[in-house]
Amino acid sequence: MSAAEHRLPYTPQVWRLDWAHGSAEVQALGGMLGPLHFRLDAERDLQVMHVAPWAGTTDSLGLPGVLRRLRGEWPCVPFGRTDLPPDLPPGWTSLAPEDDWSHGYSSNHRWSCEHASAERLCLAIDYPDDSPVARIERHLRVVPDAPALDMELVILPRRSLRLPAGLHPTFRLPHPSGRVQLELGRHDGIYSYPSRSAGAISRLRPDVRSERLDALAGLHGALDLSHLPLSEAGEELLQVRALAAAPDAAPFSLHYLDYGARVGMWWDTSQFPDLMLWFSNRGRPEFPWQGRHVALGAEPLNSVFDLSRVARPPAGHPLADRLGIVLRAGQPWRTRYRIAAWSGALPATLAPTLTDWNPL
């Protein structure tokens, strides 16, 4: 048998960013970013983006595109699942998704490269002809003098509509348990998922509001999800409503205690007002998860959890006004965001002023 006959069905295409304060890889499949290394100083290099343990194995080749080489961060246009949970509370209305691509066509297909250098990368993907979205673009640029990466998402719509949309950063959680502290800015409440996670372990009361991450409404009393990884197996989804940054902090950050460093994320909260938190902590027994998947998704979104493609909450629900982003036919829609690392107090130069950013 020839060497060619031993080849996998495709060779993953990966582009690399490299600068004095970090390095990053972005793959064609899903346009996913990861790994992402931040060089904090001469002695500390912190890899912050999650890479699924099955990525690159032969068993993974039969998985949907979004799961096949799951890692890091990528855009979801439209955002959310395409299957309807069977146990939503009374008053929810079921909807028919426009296609079967979980988290959107672009999350499941390969992107093409428009520009690549050590400091800047531009990717694009064309959507099917019957999609209301014609094309989306993804631009990444290093911050030359800091451990930080700037990103931009551009959506080019065919027709005017509101579309659930979001970003999907998924962060690495090194062992041991409890050594990564999750920190949030001010917000208007933390809401638990309205359905029990099918095929997974959940310890939260569904469809309730809590004030704090360290005292969530659990099935057996208050539950603390502020220190990660969790010591007990579980799979949880939360939506933090109206999350905002303080002057001296990011709206979302992770304090890696064993590294003496924080990793933070900034985005335009007028476009993505909420943050969905996906706690994946050995809580799914089925393939490919197999009780081994540990990561934190921190996903800026304009959607009701990942449900807006398949269900609508009753009018009185506190998230009922999360209707999606507004797209105008023929007009590009843009959003900018940043992921960065630092030690000690947050440097003033790291917190971006989003209104001052020029397109990448």
SELUM-309247 format. One record per residue: residue in one letter; z, y, x of N, C-alpha, C, CB in turn. Coordinates in steps of 0.2 Angstrom, whole numbers, padded with zeros to 4 digits, always signed. Glycine has a CB too. Layout:
<atoms>
aZYXZYXZYXZYX
...
</atoms>
This chain:
<atoms>
m+0000-0006+0004+0000+0000+0000+0000+0006+0004+0006+0000-0005
s-0004+0011+0003-0005+0017+0007+0001+0022+0006-0011+0021+0005
a+0002+0026+0011+0007+0031+0010+0007+0035+0004+0008+0035+0017
a+0000+0037+0002-0001+0041-0004+0002+0038-0010-0008+0043-0004
e+0002+0031-0010+0004+0028-0016+0012+0028-0017+0001+0020-0016
h+0015+0029-0011+0022+0029-0011+0025+0036-0013+0025+0027-0005
r+0020+0041-0014+0023+0048-0015+0025+0049-0023+0017+0053-0014
l+0030+0053-0023+0033+0055-0030+0027+0058-0034+0039+0059-0029
p+0028+0059-0041+0023+0062-0045+0021+0069-0043+0025+0062-0052
y+0026+0073-0040+0025+0080-0037+0029+0081-0032+0025+0085-0043
t+0027+0086-0028+0031+0088-0022+0034+0095-0024+0027+0089-0016
p+0041+0095-0025+0044+0101-0027+0042+0107-0023+0052+0101-0027
q+0040+0113-0026+0038+0119-0022+0044+0124-0022+0032+0122-0025
v+0046+0126-0016+0052+0130-0015+0050+0136-0011+0058+0126-0012
w+0053+0142-0012+0052+0147-0008+0059+0150-0006+0048+0153-0012
r+0059+0153+0000+0066+0154+0003+0066+0162+0005+0066+0150+0009
l+0072+0165+0003+0074+0171+0005+0079+0171+0010+0077+0175-0001
d+0079+0175+0015+0083+0175+0021+0084+0182+0024+0080+0170+0027
w+0090+0184+0024+0092+0190+0027+0099+0190+0031+0092+0196+0021
a+0101+0195+0034+0107+0195+0038+0113+0193+0034+0108+0202+0041
h+0114+0194+0028+0120+0192+0024+0119+0186+0019+0122+0198+0020
g+0113+0182+0020+0113+0177+0015+0106+0173+0015+0114+0179+0008
s+0105+0168+0012+0099+0165+0011+0099+0161+0004+0098+0159+0016
a+0093+0160+0001+0092+0158-0005+0086+0154-0006+0092+0163-0011
e+0086+0149-0011+0080+0145-0012+0078+0146-0020+0080+0138-0010
v+0072+0146-0021+0070+0147-0028+0064+0141-0029+0067+0154-0030
q+0065+0137-0034+0060+0132-0035+0055+0134-0040+0063+0125-0037
a+0049+0131-0040+0044+0132-0045+0046+0129-0052+0037+0129-0043
l+0049+0124-0053+0051+0121-0059+0057+0125-0062+0053+0113-0058
g+0055+0128-0068+0060+0132-0071+0061+0139-0068+0066+0129-0072
g+0058+0140-0062+0060+0146-0058+0067+0147-0056+0058+0152-0062
m+0070+0141-0055+0077+0141-0054+0079+0143-0047+0080+0134-0055
l+0084+0147-0046+0087+0149-0040+0093+0144-0038+0090+0156-0041
g+0093+0142-0032+0099+0138-0029+0096+0133-0024+0102+0135-0035
p+0100+0132-0019+0106+0135-0017+0106+0143-0016+0109+0131-0011
l+0111+0146-0016+0112+0153-0014+0118+0154-0009+0113+0158-0020
h+0117+0155-0003+0122+0156+0002+0123+0163+0003+0120+0152+0009
f+0130+0165+0003+0132+0172+0005+0136+0172+0012+0136+0176+0000
r+0134+0175+0017+0137+0176+0023+0142+0181+0023+0132+0177+0029
l+0148+0179+0022+0154+0184+0022+0156+0188+0028+0160+0181+0019
d+0155+0184+0034+0156+0186+0040+0154+0181+0045+0164+0188+0042
a+0156+0181+0051+0154+0176+0056+0156+0169+0055+0155+0179+0063
e+0162+0169+0052+0165+0162+0051+0164+0159+0044+0172+0163+0052
r+0162+0163+0039+0162+0161+0032+0155+0162+0029+0167+0165+0028
d+0153+0156+0026+0147+0155+0023+0148+0152+0016+0141+0152+0027
l+0147+0155+0010+0149+0153+0004+0143+0151+0000+0154+0158+0000
q+0142+0145-0002+0136+0143-0006+0139+0143-0014+0134+0136-0005
v+0136+0147-0018+0139+0149-0024+0135+0146-0030+0139+0156-0025
m+0129+0144-0029+0125+0141-0035+0125+0134-0035+0118+0143-0034
h+0126+0131-0041+0127+0124-0043+0120+0120-0042+0129+0123-0050
v+0120+0114-0039+0115+0110-0039+0117+0103-0042+0112+0109-0032
a+0113+0101-0047+0115+0095-0051+0115+0089-0046+0111+0094-0057
p+0120+0084-0047+0120+0079-0042+0114+0074-0043+0126+0075-0043
w+0111+0074-0048+0105+0070-0049+0098+0073-0047+0104+0067-0056
a+0098+0079-0045+0092+0083-0043+0089+0079-0037+0094+0090-0042
g+0083+0078-0038+0079+0075-0032+0079+0067-0032+0081+0077-0026
t+0083+0064-0037+0083+0056-0037+0077+0054-0041+0090+0054-0040
t+0075+0048-0040+0070+0045-0044+0072+0044-0051+0068+0038-0041
d+0078+0043-0053+0080+0042-0059+0079+0049-0063+0087+0040-0060
s+0079+0054-0060+0078+0061-0063+0071+0062-0066+0081+0066-0059
l+0066+0059-0064+0059+0060-0065+0058+0060-0072+0055+0056-0061
g+0061+0056-0076+0060+0055-0083+0064+0060-0088+0061+0049-0086
l+0068+0065-0085+0071+0070-0088+0067+0075-0090+0077+0072-0084
p+0069+0079-0096+0066+0085-0097+0066+0090-0091+0069+0089-0103
g+0061+0095-0091+0060+0099-0085+0066+0103-0084+0054+0104-0086
v+0070+0105-0089+0076+0110-0088+0081+0106-0084+0078+0112-0094
l+0081+0099-0085+0087+0095-0082+0085+0092-0076+0089+0090-0087
r+0078+0091-0074+0076+0087-0069+0078+0089-0062+0068+0087-0069
r+0078+0095-0061+0081+0098-0054+0086+0104-0056+0075+0100-0050
l+0090+0102-0061+0095+0108-0063+0098+0111-0057+0099+0105-0068
r+0099+0117-0057+0102+0121-0052+0103+0128-0054+0099+0120-0045
g+0108+0132-0051+0108+0139-0050+0107+0143-0056+0104+0141-0045
e+0102+0147-0056+0101+0153-0061+0094+0153-0062+0103+0160-0058
w+0092+0155-0069+0085+0155-0071+0086+0159-0078+0082+0148-0072
p+0080+0162-0080+0080+0165-0087+0078+0160-0092+0075+0171-0087
c+0081+0161-0098+0079+0157-0104+0076+0161-0110+0086+0154-0107
v+0070+0160-0111+0066+0164-0116+0062+0160-0120+0061+0170-0112
p+0064+0158-0126+0070+0160-0129+0076+0156-0127+0069+0160-0137
f+0082+0159-0128+0088+0155-0126+0090+0150-0132+0093+0161-0125
g+0092+0144-0129+0096+0140-0134+0093+0133-0135+0096+0143-0140
r+0096+0129-0139+0095+0122-0140+0090+0122-0146+0101+0118-0142
t+0086+0116-0147+0082+0115-0152+0084+0110-0157+0075+0114-0149
d+0089+0107-0156+0092+0102-0161+0098+0105-0164+0094+0096-0157
l+0099+0104-0171+0104+0106-0175+0110+0102-0175+0101+0107-0182
p+0116+0105-0173+0122+0101-0173+0124+0099-0180+0128+0105-0170
p+0126+0093-0181+0127+0090-0188+0134+0093-0191+0127+0083-0188
d+0138+0096-0187+0144+0098-0190+0146+0105-0190+0150+0094-0186
l+0141+0109-0191+0142+0117-0191+0147+0118-0198+0136+0121-0192
p+0151+0123-0197+0155+0125-0203+0151+0127-0209+0160+0130-0201
p+0154+0127-0215+0151+0129-0221+0148+0136-0221+0155+0128-0227
g+0143+0138-0223+0140+0144-0223+0135+0146-0218+0145+0149-0222
w+0134+0141-0213+0129+0142-0208+0122+0139-0211+0130+0138-0202
t+0117+0143-0210+0110+0142-0212+0106+0138-0207+0107+0148-0215
s+0103+0133-0208+0099+0130-0203+0092+0133-0203+0098+0122-0205
l+0089+0133-0197+0082+0136-0195+0078+0131-0191+0083+0143-0191
a+0072+0132-0192+0067+0128-0188+0065+0131-0182+0061+0126-0193
p+0066+0128-0176+0064+0132-0170+0056+0132-0169+0067+0128-0164
e+0054+0137-0165+0047+0138-0165+0043+0133-0160+0045+0145-0162
d+0047+0129-0156+0045+0124-0152+0050+0119-0150+0041+0127-0146
d+0049+0114-0146+0054+0109-0144+0057+0110-0137+0051+0102-0145
w+0055+0116-0134+0057+0117-0127+0064+0120-0127+0052+0122-0123
s+0069+0116-0125+0076+0118-0124+0076+0124-0119+0081+0112-0122
h+0079+0129-0121+0080+0135-0117+0073+0138-0115+0084+0134-0110
g+0068+0137-0119+0062+0140-0118+0057+0136-0114+0063+0147-0115
y+0050+0138-0115+0045+0135-0111+0046+0136-0104+0038+0138-0113
s+0048+0142-0101+0048+0143-0094+0053+0139-0091+0049+0150-0093
s+0058+0137-0094+0064+0133-0091+0062+0126-0090+0070+0133-0096
n+0056+0124-0093+0054+0117-0092+0047+0116-0089+0053+0114-0099
h+0044+0121-0086+0038+0121-0083+0038+0124-0076+0032+0124-0087
r+0033+0123-0072+0032+0126-0066+0029+0133-0066+0028+0122-0061
w+0032+0138-0062+0030+0144-0061+0025+0145-0055+0036+0149-0060
s+0021+0150-0055+0017+0152-0050+0020+0158-0046+0010+0153-0052
c+0018+0158-0040+0021+0163-0035+0015+0169-0035+0022+0160-0028
e+0018+0175-0036+0013+0181-0035+0014+0184-0029+0015+0186-0041
h+0020+0184-0026+0022+0187-0019+0028+0183-0016+0023+0194-0020
a+0028+0182-0010+0034+0179-0007+0034+0181+0001+0033+0171-0006
s+0040+0184+0002+0042+0186+0009+0049+0184+0010+0041+0193+0010
a+0052+0185+0016+0059+0183+0017+0064+0188+0013+0061+0184+0024
e+0061+0194+0011+0066+0198+0007+0064+0199+0000+0065+0205+0010
r+0058+0197-0003+0056+0198-0010+0052+0192-0012+0053+0205-0010
l+0053+0190-0018+0049+0185-0022+0048+0187-0029+0053+0178-0021
c+0041+0186-0031+0039+0187-0037+0036+0181-0040+0034+0193-0037
l+0038+0178-0046+0035+0172-0049+0033+0174-0056+0041+0167-0049
a+0029+0171-0059+0026+0172-0066+0024+0165-0069+0020+0177-0066
i+0025+0165-0076+0022+0159-0080+0019+0162-0086+0028+0154-0081
d+0014+0159-0088+0010+0160-0094+0012+0155-0099+0003+0160-0093
y+0014+0158-0105+0016+0154-0111+0010+0151-0115+0021+0158-0116
p+0011+0146-0119+0005+0144-0123+0002+0149-0127+0007+0138-0127
d-0004+0148-0129-0008+0153-0133-0004+0155-0140-0015+0151-0134
d-0001+0150-0143+0002+0151-0150+0009+0154-0149+0002+0144-0153
s+0012+0155-0143+0018+0158-0142+0018+0165-0144+0021+0156-0135
p+0024+0168-0146+0024+0175-0147+0025+0179-0140+0030+0177-0152
v+0027+0175-0135+0027+0178-0128+0021+0176-0125+0034+0175-0125
a+0018+0181-0121+0012+0179-0118+0014+0177-0110+0007+0185-0117
r+0019+0180-0107+0020+0179-0100+0027+0182-0099+0014+0182-0096
i+0030+0178-0094+0036+0181-0091+0036+0181-0084+0043+0178-0094
e+0039+0186-0081+0039+0187-0073+0046+0187-0071+0035+0193-0071
r+0047+0185-0065+0054+0185-0062+0053+0188-0055+0057+0177-0062
h+0057+0193-0053+0057+0196-0047+0064+0196-0044+0055+0204-0048
l+0064+0194-0038+0070+0193-0034+0070+0197-0027+0072+0186-0032
r+0075+0201-0026+0075+0205-0019+0082+0205-0016+0072+0212-0021
v+0082+0204-0010+0088+0204-0006+0091+0211-0006+0088+0201+0001
v+0097+0212-0005+0100+0219-0004+0101+0218+0004+0107+0220-0008
p+0098+0222+0008+0097+0221+0015+0104+0222+0019+0093+0226+0018
d+0108+0226+0016+0115+0227+0020+0121+0224+0017+0116+0235+0021
a+0120+0219+0013+0125+0216+0009+0124+0209+0007+0127+0221+0003
p+0129+0205+0006+0128+0198+0003+0127+0199-0005+0134+0194+0004
a+0121+0201-0007+0119+0202-0014+0112+0201-0015+0121+0210-0015
l+0110+0199-0021+0104+0198-0023+0102+0202-0030+0102+0190-0024
d+0097+0206-0030+0095+0209-0036+0089+0205-0039+0093+0216-0034
m+0089+0205-0046+0084+0201-0050+0082+0205-0056+0087+0194-0052
e+0076+0204-0058+0073+0207-0063+0069+0202-0067+0068+0213-0061
l+0070+0202-0074+0066+0198-0079+0061+0203-0083+0070+0194-0083
v+0055+0201-0083+0050+0205-0087+0047+0200-0092+0045+0208-0082
i+0047+0202-0098+0044+0198-0104+0038+0202-0107+0049+0197-0109
l+0032+0199-0107+0026+0202-0110+0025+0199-0117+0020+0202-0105
p+0026+0202-0122+0026+0199-0129+0019+0200-0132+0031+0202-0134
r+0016+0195-0135+0010+0195-0139+0011+0199-0146+0007+0188-0141
r+0017+0198-0149+0018+0201-0155+0025+0204-0155+0017+0197-0161
s+0027+0208-0160+0033+0211-0161+0038+0206-0164+0033+0218-0165
l+0044+0206-0162+0049+0201-0165+0056+0202-0161+0047+0194-0164
r+0061+0199-0164+0067+0198-0161+0068+0191-0159+0073+0200-0166
l+0070+0191-0153+0070+0184-0149+0077+0183-0146+0065+0183-0144
p+0081+0177-0148+0087+0176-0144+0085+0175-0136+0090+0169-0146
a+0088+0178-0132+0086+0178-0125+0093+0178-0121+0081+0183-0123
g+0092+0176-0114+0098+0176-0110+0096+0174-0103+0103+0172-0113
l+0101+0174-0099+0101+0172-0092+0105+0166-0091+0102+0178-0087
h+0104+0162-0086+0108+0156-0086+0111+0154-0079+0103+0150-0088
p+0115+0159-0076+0118+0157-0070+0123+0152-0070+0121+0164-0067
t+0122+0147-0066+0127+0141-0066+0130+0141-0059+0123+0135-0068
f+0137+0141-0058+0140+0142-0052+0143+0136-0050+0145+0148-0053
r+0143+0135-0043+0147+0129-0040+0154+0130-0040+0144+0129-0032
l+0157+0125-0041+0165+0124-0041+0167+0119-0036+0167+0123-0049
p+0169+0121-0030+0171+0116-0025+0178+0114-0027+0171+0119-0018
h+0180+0108-0025+0186+0105-0026+0191+0108-0020+0186+0097-0025
p+0198+0108-0021+0201+0104-0027+0202+0108-0033+0208+0102-0024
s+0205+0105-0038+0205+0108-0045+0209+0115-0044+0208+0104-0050
g+0207+0120-0048+0211+0126-0049+0211+0131-0044+0218+0124-0049
r+0206+0130-0039+0206+0135-0033+0200+0140-0034+0204+0131-0027
v+0197+0140-0040+0192+0146-0042+0195+0149-0048+0185+0143-0043
q+0197+0156-0047+0199+0159-0053+0194+0163-0056+0205+0164-0051
l+0193+0162-0063+0188+0166-0067+0191+0172-0070+0186+0161-0073
e+0188+0178-0068+0190+0184-0070+0185+0188-0075+0192+0188-0064
l+0187+0191-0080+0183+0194-0085+0185+0201-0086+0183+0191-0092
g+0180+0206-0087+0182+0213-0089+0185+0213-0096+0176+0217-0088
r+0185+0219-0098+0188+0220-0105+0183+0217-0110+0189+0228-0107
h+0185+0215-0116+0180+0212-0121+0184+0212-0128+0179+0205-0119
d+0180+0210-0133+0182+0210-0140+0184+0203-0142+0177+0214-0144
g+0186+0199-0138+0188+0192-0140+0183+0187-0137+0188+0192-0148
i+0186+0181-0137+0183+0175-0134+0183+0170-0140+0187+0172-0128
y+0177+0168-0142+0175+0163-0147+0173+0156-0145+0170+0166-0152
s+0177+0151-0148+0175+0144-0147+0169+0142-0151+0181+0140-0148
y+0166+0137-0148+0159+0134-0151+0161+0132-0158+0157+0129-0147
p+0156+0133-0163+0158+0131-0170+0157+0124-0171+0154+0135-0175
s+0154+0120-0166+0153+0113-0167+0157+0109-0162+0146+0111-0167
r+0159+0103-0163+0162+0099-0158+0156+0097-0153+0166+0093-0160
s+0156+0097-0147+0151+0095-0143+0149+0088-0143+0153+0097-0135
a+0143+0086-0146+0141+0079-0147+0141+0075-0140+0135+0079-0150
g+0145+0069-0140+0144+0065-0135+0149+0068-0129+0138+0064-0133
a+0153+0072-0130+0157+0075-0125+0164+0076-0127+0154+0082-0122
i+0168+0077-0122+0175+0078-0123+0177+0086-0124+0180+0075-0117
s+0180+0088-0129+0181+0095-0130+0189+0095-0132+0177+0098-0136
r+0192+0100-0130+0200+0101-0131+0201+0107-0135+0204+0100-0125
l+0196+0111-0137+0197+0117-0140+0196+0117-0148+0192+0123-0137
r+0200+0121-0151+0199+0121-0159+0192+0124-0160+0204+0125-0162
p+0188+0122-0164+0181+0125-0165+0181+0131-0169+0176+0120-0168
d+0177+0136-0168+0176+0142-0172+0182+0146-0173+0173+0139-0179
v+0185+0147-0167+0191+0152-0168+0191+0157-0162+0198+0148-0167
r+0195+0162-0163+0195+0168-0158+0201+0168-0154+0194+0175-0162
s+0201+0169-0148+0206+0169-0144+0206+0176-0140+0207+0163-0139
e+0212+0178-0137+0212+0185-0134+0211+0184-0126+0218+0188-0135
r+0213+0178-0124+0214+0177-0116+0211+0170-0114+0221+0178-0114
l+0208+0170-0108+0206+0163-0106+0212+0159-0104+0202+0165-0099
d+0217+0162-0102+0223+0157-0100+0227+0155-0106+0227+0161-0095
a+0225+0157-0112+0229+0155-0118+0224+0154-0124+0234+0160-0120
l+0219+0150-0123+0214+0148-0128+0217+0144-0134+0208+0145-0125
a+0214+0144-0140+0217+0140-0145+0215+0133-0144+0214+0143-0152
g+0219+0128-0142+0217+0121-0141+0219+0117-0146+0220+0119-0134
l+0217+0111-0146+0219+0106-0152+0226+0104-0151+0215+0100-0151
h+0229+0105-0145+0236+0103-0145+0240+0109-0142+0237+0097-0140
g+0239+0115-0143+0242+0120-0141+0238+0125-0136+0248+0118-0137
a+0241+0130-0133+0237+0134-0129+0234+0131-0123+0241+0140-0126
l+0228+0133-0121+0224+0129-0116+0222+0135-0111+0218+0125-0119
d+0223+0133-0104+0221+0138-0099+0215+0136-0096+0227+0139-0094
l+0209+0140-0097+0203+0138-0093+0201+0144-0088+0197+0138-0098
s+0206+0147-0085+0205+0153-0081+0205+0150-0073+0211+0158-0081
h+0207+0144-0072+0207+0141-0065+0203+0135-0065+0214+0140-0062
l+0198+0135-0061+0193+0130-0060+0193+0127-0053+0186+0132-0063
p+0190+0120-0053+0188+0116-0058+0194+0114-0062+0184+0110-0056
l+0193+0112-0068+0199+0109-0073+0201+0103-0070+0197+0109-0080
s+0208+0101-0071+0211+0095-0069+0209+0089-0074+0218+0096-0068
e+0208+0091-0080+0206+0086-0085+0199+0086-0087+0210+0087-0091
a+0196+0081-0089+0189+0081-0091+0188+0084-0097+0186+0073-0091
g+0182+0088-0097+0180+0092-0104+0174+0095-0103+0186+0097-0105
e+0171+0097-0109+0165+0101-0110+0166+0106-0115+0159+0096-0111
e+0166+0112-0113+0167+0118-0118+0162+0123-0117+0174+0120-0116
l+0161+0126-0123+0157+0132-0124+0161+0138-0127+0150+0131-0127
l+0161+0144-0124+0164+0150-0126+0159+0155-0126+0171+0151-0122
q+0160+0160-0131+0156+0166-0131+0161+0172-0130+0151+0167-0137
v+0160+0176-0125+0165+0182-0124+0161+0188-0127+0166+0183-0116
r+0164+0191-0132+0160+0196-0136+0161+0203-0132+0162+0197-0143
a+0156+0207-0131+0156+0214-0129+0160+0215-0123+0159+0218-0134
l+0158+0211-0118+0161+0211-0111+0158+0217-0107+0159+0204-0107
a+0163+0220-0104+0161+0226-0100+0165+0227-0093+0163+0233-0104
a+0162+0230-0089+0165+0231-0082+0170+0236-0082+0159+0232-0077
a+0175+0235-0077+0179+0241-0076+0176+0245-0070+0186+0238-0074
p+0178+0251-0068+0175+0254-0063+0176+0251-0056+0179+0261-0062
d+0181+0247-0055+0183+0244-0049+0182+0236-0049+0190+0245-0046
a+0178+0234-0054+0177+0226-0055+0171+0225-0058+0183+0223-0058
a+0168+0219-0057+0162+0216-0061+0164+0214-0068+0159+0211-0057
p+0160+0214-0073+0162+0211-0079+0164+0204-0079+0156+0212-0084
f+0160+0200-0074+0162+0193-0073+0163+0192-0065+0156+0189-0076
s+0168+0189-0063+0168+0187-0056+0172+0180-0056+0172+0192-0052
l+0171+0177-0050+0174+0171-0048+0178+0172-0041+0170+0165-0047
h+0184+0171-0041+0188+0172-0035+0189+0165-0032+0195+0175-0037
y+0185+0164-0026+0186+0158-0023+0192+0158-0018+0179+0156-0019
l+0197+0156-0020+0204+0157-0017+0204+0154-0010+0209+0154-0021
d+0201+0148-0009+0201+0145-0002+0196+0149+0003+0199+0138-0002
y+0192+0153+0000+0187+0157+0005+0189+0164+0005+0180+0156+0002
g+0194+0166+0001+0196+0173+0002+0191+0178-0001+0199+0175+0008
a+0187+0176-0005+0181+0180-0007+0180+0179-0015+0175+0177-0004
r+0177+0185-0017+0174+0185-0024+0167+0185-0025+0177+0191-0028
v+0164+0182-0030+0157+0182-0032+0157+0185-0039+0154+0175-0032
g+0153+0191-0039+0153+0194-0046+0145+0195-0048+0156+0201-0045
m+0145+0196-0055+0138+0197-0058+0138+0203-0062+0136+0191-0062
w+0133+0208-0062+0132+0213-0066+0126+0213-0069+0132+0220-0062
w+0125+0215-0076+0119+0215-0080+0120+0221-0085+0118+0208-0083
d+0114+0222-0088+0114+0227-0093+0117+0225-0100+0106+0230-0094
t+0123+0227-0101+0126+0224-0107+0124+0227-0113+0134+0226-0106
s+0120+0232-0113+0116+0235-0119+0111+0230-0121+0113+0242-0118
q+0108+0226-0117+0103+0221-0118+0106+0214-0120+0098+0221-0113
f+0111+0212-0116+0114+0206-0116+0122+0208-0117+0113+0201-0110
p+0124+0209-0123+0131+0211-0124+0136+0206-0123+0132+0214-0131
d+0135+0200-0123+0140+0195-0123+0139+0190-0117+0140+0191-0129
l+0144+0186-0115+0143+0181-0110+0145+0174-0113+0148+0183-0104
m+0141+0169-0112+0143+0163-0114+0145+0159-0108+0137+0159-0117
l+0151+0156-0109+0154+0152-0103+0153+0144-0105+0161+0154-0102
w+0150+0141-0100+0149+0134-0101+0153+0130-0096+0141+0132-0100
f+0159+0127-0098+0163+0123-0094+0161+0116-0094+0171+0124-0096
s+0158+0114-0088+0155+0107-0088+0160+0104-0083+0148+0107-0086
n+0164+0099-0085+0169+0097-0081+0170+0089-0082+0176+0101-0082
r+0165+0085-0080+0166+0078-0080+0166+0076-0088+0171+0075-0076
g+0164+0080-0092+0165+0078-0099+0160+0075-0103+0167+0085-0103
r+0154+0073-0100+0149+0070-0103+0147+0063-0100+0142+0074-0103
p+0148+0058-0104+0147+0051-0101+0140+0049-0100+0151+0046-0105
e+0136+0051-0104+0129+0049-0104+0125+0051-0098+0125+0051-0110
f+0119+0047-0097+0115+0049-0091+0111+0056-0093+0109+0044-0090
p+0110+0061-0089+0112+0060-0081+0119+0063-0079+0107+0064-0078
w+0123+0065-0084+0129+0068-0083+0134+0063-0080+0132+0071-0089
q+0135+0057-0083+0139+0052-0081+0146+0053-0078+0135+0048-0075
g+0149+0058-0081+0156+0060-0080+0157+0063-0073+0160+0054-0080
r+0151+0065-0070+0152+0068-0063+0149+0075-0062+0147+0063-0058
h+0148+0078-0068+0145+0085-0067+0150+0090-0068+0140+0086-0073
v+0151+0095-0063+0156+0100-0062+0153+0106-0061+0162+0098-0057
a+0153+0111-0065+0150+0118-0064+0152+0122-0069+0142+0117-0064
l+0151+0129-0068+0152+0134-0073+0146+0138-0075+0158+0139-0071
g+0144+0138-0081+0138+0142-0083+0141+0149-0085+0134+0139-0088
a+0139+0154-0083+0141+0161-0085+0135+0165-0087+0145+0165-0079
e+0133+0165-0094+0126+0166-0096+0126+0173-0100+0124+0160-0100
p+0124+0178-0097+0123+0184-0102+0118+0183-0107+0121+0190-0097
l+0119+0185-0113+0114+0183-0118+0115+0188-0124+0116+0176-0121
n+0110+0188-0128+0109+0191-0135+0107+0185-0140+0104+0197-0135
s+0112+0182-0142+0112+0176-0146+0118+0174-0149+0108+0170-0142
v+0118+0170-0154+0125+0167-0156+0125+0160-0152+0125+0166-0164
f+0129+0160-0147+0130+0154-0142+0122+0152-0141+0134+0148-0146
d+0121+0146-0141+0114+0143-0140+0111+0141-0146+0114+0137-0135
l+0114+0144-0152+0112+0141-0158+0107+0145-0162+0118+0141-0163
s+0105+0151-0160+0101+0156-0164+0094+0153-0166+0100+0162-0160
r+0092+0148-0162+0085+0146-0164+0085+0140-0169+0082+0142-0158
v+0091+0138-0171+0092+0132-0176+0097+0134-0181+0094+0126-0172
a+0101+0139-0181+0106+0141-0186+0107+0148-0186+0112+0136-0185
r+0110+0150-0192+0112+0157-0193+0119+0157-0196+0107+0161-0197
p+0124+0161-0193+0130+0161-0196+0131+0165-0202+0135+0163-0191
p+0136+0164-0206+0137+0168-0212+0137+0175-0210+0143+0166-0216
a+0136+0180-0215+0136+0187-0214+0142+0189-0211+0134+0191-0220
g+0148+0187-0213+0154+0189-0211+0157+0186-0204+0159+0187-0216
h+0153+0182-0201+0155+0179-0194+0155+0185-0189+0150+0174-0192
p+0160+0185-0184+0160+0190-0179+0154+0191-0175+0166+0190-0176
l+0150+0185-0174+0144+0185-0170+0138+0186-0174+0144+0179-0165
a+0138+0187-0180+0132+0187-0184+0127+0193-0183+0134+0188-0192
d+0130+0198-0179+0125+0204-0177+0122+0202-0171+0129+0210-0177
r+0123+0197-0167+0119+0195-0161+0112+0192-0163+0123+0190-0157
l+0107+0196-0164+0101+0194-0167+0096+0193-0162+0099+0199-0172
g+0097+0195-0156+0092+0194-0151+0089+0201-0148+0086+0190-0153
i+0085+0200-0143+0082+0206-0140+0076+0208-0144+0080+0205-0133
v+0074+0215-0144+0069+0218-0148+0063+0218-0144+0070+0224-0151
l+0057+0215-0145+0051+0215-0141+0046+0218-0146+0049+0208-0140
r+0042+0222-0142+0036+0226-0145+0030+0223-0143+0037+0234-0144
a+0025+0222-0147+0019+0219-0145+0015+0223-0140+0014+0218-0151
g+0013+0220-0134+0010+0223-0129+0014+0228-0124+0005+0227-0132
q+0021+0228-0125+0025+0232-0121+0030+0228-0117+0029+0237-0126
p+0029+0228-0111+0034+0224-0106+0041+0226-0108+0032+0226-0099
w+0045+0221-0108+0053+0222-0109+0056+0220-0102+0055+0217-0115
r+0060+0224-0099+0063+0222-0093+0071+0222-0093+0061+0228-0088
t+0074+0219-0089+0081+0219-0088+0082+0217-0080+0085+0214-0092
r+0088+0221-0078+0090+0220-0071+0097+0217-0070+0089+0226-0067
y+0098+0213-0065+0105+0211-0064+0106+0209-0057+0106+0204-0068
r+0112+0208-0055+0114+0207-0048+0119+0202-0047+0116+0214-0044
i+0119+0198-0042+0124+0193-0040+0126+0195-0033+0122+0186-0041
a+0133+0196-0032+0135+0198-0025+0142+0195-0023+0136+0206-0025
a+0143+0195-0017+0150+0192-0014+0153+0198-0010+0149+0186-0010
w+0160+0197-0010+0164+0202-0006+0171+0199-0005+0164+0209-0009
s+0174+0202+0000+0181+0201+0002+0185+0207+0000+0182+0198+0009
g+0192+0206-0002+0196+0212-0003+0194+0216-0009+0196+0216+0003
a+0194+0223-0008+0192+0227-0014+0185+0227-0014+0195+0234-0013
l+0183+0228-0020+0175+0229-0022+0172+0235-0018+0174+0228-0029
p+0168+0234-0014+0164+0240-0011+0161+0244-0016+0160+0238-0005
a+0161+0250-0016+0158+0255-0021+0150+0254-0021+0160+0262-0020
t+0148+0252-0015+0140+0251-0015+0138+0245-0018+0138+0251-0007
l+0142+0240-0019+0140+0234-0022+0139+0234-0030+0145+0228-0021
a+0143+0238-0033+0142+0239-0040+0136+0243-0042+0149+0242-0043
p+0131+0240-0045+0125+0244-0046+0125+0248-0052+0119+0239-0047
t+0122+0254-0052+0121+0258-0057+0114+0256-0060+0121+0266-0055
l+0114+0252-0066+0108+0249-0068+0103+0254-0070+0110+0245-0074
t+0105+0260-0073+0100+0265-0075+0096+0268-0069+0104+0271-0079
d+0099+0268-0063+0096+0271-0057+0091+0266-0054+0101+0273-0052
w+0091+0259-0056+0087+0254-0053+0079+0256-0055+0089+0247-0055
n+0075+0255-0050+0068+0255-0051+0066+0248-0052+0064+0259-0045
p+0060+0247-0055+0058+0240-0056+0056+0237-0049+0051+0240-0060
l+0058+0230-0049+0057+0227-0043+0049+0225-0042+0061+0221-0042
</atoms>
